[in-house]
Amino acid sequence: MENKHGGHRKRMYEKLSGGDKLFDHEILEMLLYSVYRQSNTNGIAHDLLNRFVSLKGVIGADPQELMTVDGVGESAAYFLATLGKCFERVNSVEWLASLKNREAVKSLIKMRFRGKPEEYLELYLLSRGGNVKRVVTFTSEDINRVVLTAEKIVEIISLVKPFKLIAAHNHLNGSSSPSENDVNFTKELQMICSMNNVELVDHFIYAGDDNIYCFADDDRMESIKKSYSMDNVIKWIEKSN
């Protein structure tokens, strides 16, 4: 049975999904839906903003002070405080948000691959400015190899629509040197990216914090880009005909 506030909440969600401009109290009201399943949160949202002035003030407040606002219980107070800590953490690791140089990529790879017990492959999908839009991770039951199909890569690119893409995976044998499979995968990935107007920036192989190989180190990435681009395939076809 739908609670008596269901109609209002549905309209609020429609406003959110429709891209309408939301007031601060409406955003806070919807956040509180997670805590107050069957209660009207509009009044509580207004009271919180009256006390703490802004959304930033609300989620940055101490839980004990939040609970002094009428209607705010322990669960709501700790939910809002946790949300505030989440924003603090996001803002404190700005280097994760932008992969504009090789060292930034390596820092991210070290954090994500250090101590992994099996082989993983990750794709970092970037905006035009180098900001990370998505990180997609793959693994398999095979401890030494991850298999990723071309169809899956195309599906991810179509969904996220990145401007650039970086690939990274780990080796568990202590060597970061690329295998034949690694080279072939990079060529296939470059071809897929070229066909979808995405720039493949590089492919990194992690074998330890001080043992990270990238295809751009010895100009292999540039060579692959030149050989496995849509333009070159078209030229090859034209020559063949």
Secondary structure, DSSP 8 states (H G I E B T S, - for coil): ---TTHHHHHHHHHHHHTT----HHHHHHHHGGGT-TTS--HHHHHHHHHHHSSHHHHHTS-HHHHTTSTT--HHHHHHHHHHHHHHHHHHH-HHHHB--SHHHHHHHHHHHHTT-SS-EEEEEEE-TTSBEEEEEEEE-S-TT-----HHHHHHHHHHH--SEEEEEEE-SSS--S--HHHHHHHHHHHHHHHHTT-EEEEEEEESSTT-EEETTTTTHHHHHHHHSSHHHHHHHHHHH-
